[in-house]
Amino acid sequence: MDITTLGAVGELVGGVAVLVTLVYLAVQVRELKLAGDETARSWRENLSCLMDNVEVFQAGALGMASLRGDQALRFVPLMQYIMAYFENFHGKYRDGIVDRAEWERIDQILVWYFSWPGVVEWWSVIEVQYRPEFVAHVRELLRRLDTGDIPRADLTLFTRERPRPDAAG
């Protein structure tokens, strides 16, 4: 084989490599877009689920003993649904699908949840249902909350009685 033939083969191999790289990048961009769409949809579903069960969440978040009647039966799956969202997001962060800045924003919301004593109480019973990596992350978060390395969320806005707009006057 002469040098011209080798050059032509090299050019062909280089062209195929560029094409394969472009296809790979297109697939990666598509997957990231789908992951972002899924994240936004999951967050809307999470928020909707919480808003549909706000009284149950408020009672359970203050402490499991605050739950009355069927509220406990609703609080446990509500929290499982919410934590599944965080566990999924944590896995995407660990897999490199979600960047550090986005994960830190979501992690701050996780801090808010674990600032509630009832959520911590619920977690202590239910953590065995989650992946070890996520459990380790939450345990570290709880340790840092307990030692004051990260501040607990201010929950006073959510725990005090507020007048209803229709009762003002």
Secondary structure, DSSP 8 states (H G I E B T S, - for coil): --HHHHHHHHHHHHHHHHHHHHHHHHHHHHHHHHHHHHHHHHHHHHHHHHHHTHHHHHHHHH-GGG--TTHHHHHHHHHHHHHHHHHHHHHHHHTTSS-HHHHHHHHHHHHHHHTSHHHHHHHHHHGGGS-HHHHHHHHHHHHHHHHTSS-----HHHHS----GGG--
